[in-house]
Amino acid sequence: MNRQAEATVAAMTKPVRVLLADDDPIVRQAVRAILEAAGGFAIVAEAEDGQVAADLVQKHSPDVLLLDLLMPRLPGLEALRALATATTGVRILLLCSTITNKQCWRPYNSEREAWCLRAK
């Protein structure tokens, strides 16, 4: 196998590095359990609010940030705005249990984030 093929195989077998950000510890535990059971994921850190999430993204450089929309200190959309200016390359998946029409807008013309509604 040549070096390029070896590098491709190595990249494909590396786990996806995930940062979990939700103010509800039960949600963080459940998502962690699901991802660990699925395999192929490594939880690099957890955050209980948006400010901690933004700080931990800078520190850990995860591949994916699972970010709750409604959190204390720095809500998810504000954290998203802060991260949009950073050059981290993190993909962001916004989680929310409740959302209004006013909140349901794509804040950036970017492929870095997606929405995921979660049931209470």
Contacts in CASP RR format, 6 or more apart in sequence:
PFRMAT RR
TARGET T0000
AUTHOR 0000-0000-0000
METHOD contacts of the structure
MODEL  1
MNRQAEATVAAMTKPVRVLLADDDPIVRQAVRAILEAAGGFAIVAEAEDG
QVAADLVQKHSPDVLLLDLLMPRLPGLEALRALATATTGVRILLLCSTIT
NKQCWRPYNSEREAWCLRAK
1 9 0 8 1.000
15 39 0 8 1.000
15 40 0 8 1.000
15 41 0 8 1.000
15 42 0 8 1.000
16 40 0 8 1.000
16 41 0 8 1.000
16 42 0 8 1.000
16 63 0 8 1.000
16 64 0 8 1.000
17 41 0 8 1.000
17 42 0 8 1.000
17 44 0 8 1.000
17 60 0 8 1.000
17 61 0 8 1.000
17 62 0 8 1.000
17 63 0 8 1.000
17 64 0 8 1.000
18 35 0 8 1.000
18 41 0 8 1.000
18 42 0 8 1.000
18 43 0 8 1.000
18 44 0 8 1.000
18 62 0 8 1.000
18 63 0 8 1.000
18 64 0 8 1.000
18 65 0 8 1.000
18 66 0 8 1.000
19 43 0 8 1.000
19 44 0 8 1.000
19 45 0 8 1.000
19 46 0 8 1.000
19 47 0 8 1.000
19 53 0 8 1.000
19 56 0 8 1.000
19 57 0 8 1.000
19 60 0 8 1.000
19 62 0 8 1.000
19 64 0 8 1.000
19 65 0 8 1.000
19 66 0 8 1.000
19 90 0 8 1.000
20 28 0 8 1.000
20 31 0 8 1.000
20 32 0 8 1.000
20 43 0 8 1.000
20 45 0 8 1.000
20 46 0 8 1.000
20 47 0 8 1.000
20 66 0 8 1.000
21 46 0 8 1.000
21 47 0 8 1.000
21 48 0 8 1.000
21 49 0 8 1.000
21 50 0 8 1.000
21 52 0 8 1.000
21 53 0 8 1.000
21 56 0 8 1.000
21 65 0 8 1.000
21 66 0 8 1.000
21 67 0 8 1.000
21 68 0 8 1.000
21 71 0 8 1.000
21 76 0 8 1.000
21 79 0 8 1.000
22 28 0 8 1.000
22 31 0 8 1.000
22 47 0 8 1.000
22 48 0 8 1.000
22 66 0 8 1.000
22 68 0 8 1.000
22 71 0 8 1.000
22 95 0 8 1.000
23 48 0 8 1.000
23 49 0 8 1.000
23 68 0 8 1.000
23 70 0 8 1.000
23 71 0 8 1.000
23 72 0 8 1.000
24 68 0 8 1.000
25 48 0 8 1.000
27 68 0 8 1.000
27 95 0 8 1.000
27 118 0 8 1.000
28 46 0 8 1.000
31 66 0 8 1.000
32 43 0 8 1.000
32 46 0 8 1.000
35 41 0 8 1.000
35 43 0 8 1.000
36 43 0 8 1.000
44 60 0 8 1.000
44 62 0 8 1.000
45 56 0 8 1.000
45 59 0 8 1.000
45 60 0 8 1.000
45 62 0 8 1.000
47 53 0 8 1.000
47 55 0 8 1.000
47 56 0 8 1.000
48 71 0 8 1.000
48 72 0 8 1.000
49 71 0 8 1.000
49 72 0 8 1.000
49 73 0 8 1.000
49 74 0 8 1.000
50 67 0 8 1.000
50 71 0 8 1.000
50 73 0 8 1.000
50 74 0 8 1.000
50 75 0 8 1.000
50 76 0 8 1.000
50 78 0 8 1.000
50 79 0 8 1.000
51 73 0 8 1.000
51 74 0 8 1.000
51 79 0 8 1.000
52 73 0 8 1.000
53 65 0 8 1.000
53 67 0 8 1.000
53 71 0 8 1.000
53 74 0 8 1.000
53 76 0 8 1.000
53 79 0 8 1.000
54 74 0 8 1.000
54 79 0 8 1.000
54 82 0 8 1.000
54 83 0 8 1.000
54 86 0 8 1.000
56 62 0 8 1.000
57 65 0 8 1.000
57 83 0 8 1.000
57 86 0 8 1.000
57 88 0 8 1.000
57 90 0 8 1.000
58 86 0 8 1.000
58 88 0 8 1.000
61 88 0 8 1.000
61 90 0 8 1.000
62 90 0 8 1.000
63 90 0 8 1.000
63 91 0 8 1.000
64 90 0 8 1.000
64 91 0 8 1.000
64 92 0 8 1.000
64 93 0 8 1.000
65 83 0 8 1.000
65 90 0 8 1.000
65 91 0 8 1.000
65 92 0 8 1.000
65 93 0 8 1.000
66 93 0 8 1.000
66 95 0 8 1.000
67 76 0 8 1.000
67 79 0 8 1.000
67 80 0 8 1.000
67 92 0 8 1.000
67 93 0 8 1.000
67 94 0 8 1.000
67 95 0 8 1.000
68 76 0 8 1.000
68 94 0 8 1.000
68 95 0 8 1.000
68 96 0 8 1.000
69 75 0 8 1.000
69 76 0 8 1.000
69 77 0 8 1.000
69 94 0 8 1.000
69 95 0 8 1.000
69 96 0 8 1.000
69 99 0 8 1.000
69 103 0 8 1.000
70 76 0 8 1.000
70 96 0 8 1.000
70 97 0 8 1.000
70 98 0 8 1.000
71 79 0 8 1.000
74 82 0 8 1.000
76 94 0 8 1.000
77 103 0 8 1.000
77 107 0 8 1.000
80 92 0 8 1.000
80 94 0 8 1.000
80 107 0 8 1.000
80 108 0 8 1.000
80 113 0 8 1.000
81 107 0 8 1.000
83 90 0 8 1.000
83 92 0 8 1.000
84 107 0 8 1.000
84 108 0 8 1.000
84 110 0 8 1.000
84 112 0 8 1.000
89 112 0 8 1.000
90 112 0 8 1.000
91 112 0 8 1.000
91 113 0 8 1.000
92 112 0 8 1.000
92 113 0 8 1.000
92 114 0 8 1.000
93 113 0 8 1.000
93 114 0 8 1.000
93 115 0 8 1.000
93 116 0 8 1.000
94 113 0 8 1.000
94 114 0 8 1.000
94 115 0 8 1.000
94 116 0 8 1.000
95 116 0 8 1.000
95 117 0 8 1.000
95 118 0 8 1.000
96 103 0 8 1.000
96 115 0 8 1.000
96 116 0 8 1.000
96 117 0 8 1.000
96 118 0 8 1.000
97 117 0 8 1.000
97 118 0 8 1.000
97 119 0 8 1.000
97 120 0 8 1.000
98 120 0 8 1.000
99 117 0 8 1.000
104 115 0 8 1.000
106 113 0 8 1.000
107 113 0 8 1.000
END
